[in-house]
Amino acid sequence: MGTIKTCSNCGTENDPQAKFCKKCGNKLLQAQALYCTACGTENAKDARFCMNCGEALGENPVQRKKSGSPKKKRPQSAKKAPPPPPVSMKVLKIGALLFVLLIVYMLLPERKQAYTVPPQNAVQPLALIEQKSNDPRLEAAVLEIASRFICSCGTCGEQPLNTCTCEVAVAERQFIRAGLQAQKDEETMIRLVNEKYGWIKPEYQEKYGAGKSRPLLEKRLPVTPGLSILDDNGTVVPATAADRLAIISSFACTCGQCGIDELKDCNCNHPGGAQEVKAFIDRKISEGKYTRENIVDIVDARYGNRIR
């Protein structure tokens, strides 16, 4: 069954088989039929129900195409963030300048010191602490003897030995205390202190002598070669790095565990051992206020084991 074709130009009806209008010659569009989905019968394009079975017919494919839902737009991808603005040359120059200044600062030489302080990983012992006894009579006798002397360190303003708190004064009082504990009488200890340290007060010099406060006084103990507190002019000289070996050579190792006699030959890290004692000596030298013999006395008072 065919469908009459109507010319879109002049409106003339033409046979279903016609391809061109019989009146004006306009090309005719191919009519599109509707086929029933239930029985397959061909129906007119404007039919709403099948003429064979009465089934409701769908829209003409052409109409369906025109009236169909519009194509879904593809979702647009999220807009890319704009690239960051370029770094200005001014910022780059400032950064480069700061970097150069940091390098220069790190390469600056440190202030030169009279003596190089030991590295931080070396043992840093505490200052010498006076070991007082629990005997009040003994302590009173120590102070009584010390009151006749001036501290011999030469750096604390000639403080009385019984009140001075510097480490040389502590070492001298320890010497007095040890002598009294060894049953030496006060008169003997005054003479021993005067011979070893000197600096007896003027009012006692007539009875006990001037002691070591006079540069020409003969030293009481033989000392390690190179260990002296006087220069050629009789001036008291603080210890320097050049005196380190002479000071260390005055002692045996103090730990009592390593079996090495000379401190200079030992490098043990036992408590109270070679590394600790040497670090203590290094620190006293770096302070620049003790003579070589002062340091020997301080080390002897703290650790003992003096052999020269």
C-alpha positions in Angstrom: 0.0 0.0 0.0 1.4 3.4 -1.0 0.9 6.9 0.4 0.1 9.9 -1.8 3.1 12.2 -2.0 2.3 15.9 -1.7 4.6 18.4 -3.4 6.2 20.7 -1.0 6.5 23.4 -3.6 3.0 23.6 -5.2 1.0 21.3 -3.0 0.0 19.0 -5.9 -0.8 15.4 -4.9 1.3 12.8 -6.7 1.3 9.0 -7.0 3.1 7.1 -4.4 5.7 5.9 -6.9 6.4 9.5 -8.3 9.8 10.9 -7.7 9.1 14.4 -9.2 6.0 16.6 -9.0 3.8 16.2 -12.1 2.9 19.8 -12.1 6.1 21.8 -11.2 8.8 19.1 -11.5 10.0 19.6 -7.9 11.7 16.6 -6.4 9.4 14.8 -4.0 10.4 13.6 -0.7 10.2 9.9 0.0 7.2 9.3 2.2 8.0 7.2 5.2 5.4 4.7 6.4 4.7 3.5 10.0 4.9 -0.2 10.6 3.0 -1.8 13.4 5.2 -3.3 16.0 2.4 -5.9 16.8 1.5 -7.3 13.4 4.0 -5.6 11.0 1.3 -3.9 8.8 2.4 -0.8 6.9 0.3 2.3 7.8 0.1 5.9 6.7 2.7 8.2 8.1 0.0 10.2 10.0 -1.8 7.2 11.3 -2.1 6.9 15.1 -3.5 3.3 15.2 -2.8 0.2 13.1 -5.4 -0.3 10.4 -5.1 -4.1 10.8 -4.9 -4.8 14.6 -5.7 -1.4 16.2 -2.3 -1.2 18.0 -1.2 2.3 18.9 1.5 3.4 16.5 4.7 5.2 17.4 5.8 8.5 15.9 7.1 8.7 12.4 10.9 8.1 12.4 11.4 11.5 10.8 9.3 13.2 13.5 10.8 11.1 16.2 14.2 12.2 15.0 13.2 15.9 14.9 11.2 15.8 18.2 13.7 13.6 20.0 15.4 14.8 23.1 18.4 17.0 22.4 21.8 15.5 22.7 23.2 15.8 26.1 26.1 18.1 26.2 29.3 16.5 27.2 30.2 17.6 30.7 33.0 20.1 30.4 36.1 19.1 32.3 37.0 21.4 35.2 38.9 24.4 34.0 42.6 24.0 34.6 44.0 26.4 37.2 46.0 29.1 35.6 49.8 28.7 35.9 51.4 30.5 38.7 52.9 33.9 37.8 56.6 33.7 37.1 59.0 34.6 39.9 60.2 38.1 39.6 63.9 38.6 39.0 64.1 40.9 42.0 63.1 38.0 44.3 65.6 35.7 42.7 68.4 38.3 43.2 67.5 38.8 46.8 67.5 35.0 47.4 70.9 34.6 45.7 72.4 37.4 47.7 71.2 35.9 51.0 72.7 32.5 50.0 76.0 34.1 49.2 76.0 36.0 52.6 75.3 32.7 54.4 78.2 31.0 52.7 80.6 33.9 53.5 79.4 33.9 57.2 80.1 30.1 57.5 83.6 30.5 56.0 84.6 33.4 58.3 87.6 32.3 60.5 86.8 32.1 64.2 88.5 34.4 66.6 91.9 33.1 67.4 92.4 32.2 71.1 95.6 31.7 73.0 94.7 28.0 73.3 92.3 25.9 71.4 89.5 24.6 73.6 89.0 20.8 73.5 86.3 19.4 71.2 82.7 19.3 72.6 82.7 15.6 72.8 85.6 15.7 75.2 84.7 15.1 78.9 84.1 18.4 80.6 84.5 17.8 84.4 83.0 20.2 87.0 85.2 22.7 88.8 87.2 21.6 91.7 85.0 21.1 94.8 86.5 21.3 98.2 86.1 18.1 100.1 85.5 19.1 103.7 85.5 16.7 106.5 82.7 16.2 109.1 85.1 17.1 111.9 84.5 20.7 113.0 87.8 20.9 114.9 89.7 19.8 111.8 87.9 22.3 109.7 88.6 25.1 112.2 92.3 24.2 112.2 92.4 24.3 108.4 90.9 27.8 108.3 93.2 28.9 111.1 96.3 27.9 109.2 94.9 29.3 105.9 94.2 32.6 107.6 98.0 33.2 107.8 98.4 33.1 104.0 97.3 34.9 100.9 96.0 32.9 97.9 99.0 32.2 95.7 97.2 32.1 92.3 98.0 35.8 91.7 94.7 36.4 89.8 92.1 36.8 92.5 93.3 40.1 94.0 95.4 38.6 96.8 92.4 37.3 98.8 93.1 35.7 102.2 93.5 31.9 101.7 90.9 31.1 104.3 88.1 33.0 102.4 89.2 32.8 98.7 87.0 30.5 96.6 89.3 30.1 93.5 90.5 26.6 92.7 94.1 27.3 93.7 92.8 28.3 97.1 90.7 25.1 97.3 93.8 23.0 96.4 95.9 24.7 99.1 93.3 24.1 101.7 93.0 20.5 100.6 96.7 20.2 101.1 96.4 21.6 104.6 93.5 19.3 105.4 95.3 16.2 104.1 98.3 17.1 106.3 96.3 17.5 109.4 94.5 14.2 108.7 97.9 12.6 108.5 98.5 13.8 112.1 100.9 16.7 111.3 100.7 19.5 113.8 99.7 23.1 112.9 103.3 24.5 113.1 104.5 21.8 110.7 101.7 22.5 108.2 102.3 26.2 108.2 105.9 25.6 107.3 104.9 23.1 104.6 102.4 25.4 103.1 104.9 28.2 103.1 107.5 26.1 101.4 105.1 24.7 98.8 102.9 27.7 98.0 104.4 30.7 99.8 102.5 34.0 100.1 102.5 34.0 103.9 101.3 37.3 105.3 104.0 39.8 106.2 103.3 39.6 110.0 104.3 35.9 110.0 107.4 36.2 107.7 109.8 36.8 110.5 108.9 33.5 112.2 108.3 31.3 109.1 110.3 33.0 106.4 109.1 34.7 103.2 108.3 31.4 101.5 107.6 31.2 97.8 106.3 34.7 97.6 109.9 35.6 97.0 111.0 34.6 93.4 114.5 33.5 94.4 113.3 31.1 97.0 114.4 27.5 96.2 111.5 25.2 95.1 110.5 22.5 97.5 109.9 19.6 95.1 111.7 18.6 91.9 109.3 19.0 89.0 108.9 17.7 85.5 111.4 19.4 83.1 109.8 22.5 81.6 107.5 23.0 84.6 108.2 26.3 86.1 106.1 29.3 87.1 108.8 31.9 86.5 110.3 33.3 83.3 113.9 34.5 83.0 112.9 37.9 84.5 111.3 36.4 87.6 107.8 37.2 86.3 104.9 34.8 87.0 103.8 33.2 83.7 100.3 31.7 83.0 100.4 28.2 81.6 100.0 27.8 77.8 99.4 24.9 75.4 103.2 24.5 75.3 103.1 23.4 79.0 100.4 20.7 78.5 102.8 17.8 78.1 104.9 18.9 81.1 101.7 19.1 83.3 100.4 15.8 82.1 103.8 14.2 82.7 103.5 15.0 86.4 100.9 12.4 86.9 100.1 8.7 86.5 96.8 7.6 85.1 94.2 8.1 87.8 91.5 5.6 86.9 93.2 2.6 88.6 91.8 0.2 85.9 93.8 0.4 82.7 97.2 -0.7 84.1 99.1 2.1 82.3 101.5 4.0 84.6 102.1 7.3 82.8 99.1 9.6 82.2 100.8 10.9 79.0 100.8 7.3 77.6 97.1 6.6 78.4 93.9 7.6 76.7 91.4 5.6 78.6 87.8 6.9 79.1 87.2 5.3 82.5 85.6 7.5 85.1 88.4 9.7 86.5 90.7 8.4 83.8 93.1 9.8 81.2 90.5 11.5 79.0 88.8 13.2 81.9 92.0 14.4 83.5 93.5 15.7 80.2 90.3 17.6 79.4 90.4 19.1 82.9 94.0 20.2 82.3 93.1 21.6 78.9 90.3 23.7 80.4 92.5 25.1 83.1 95.1 26.1 80.5 92.5 27.7 78.3 91.3 29.9 81.2 94.7 31.7 81.0 94.9 32.6 84.7 96.8 29.6 86.3 100.5 29.0 86.2 101.8 25.5 85.3 102.4 24.7 88.9 99.0 26.0 89.9 97.4 23.5 87.5 99.5 20.7 88.8 98.4 21.4 92.3 94.8 21.7 91.3 94.9 18.4 89.4 96.7 16.8 92.4 94.0 18.0 94.8 91.2 16.7 92.5 92.6 13.5 91.2 95.8 12.7 93.0 98.5 10.3 91.5 101.2 12.9 91.2 104.5 11.2 90.4 106.8 14.2 89.9 
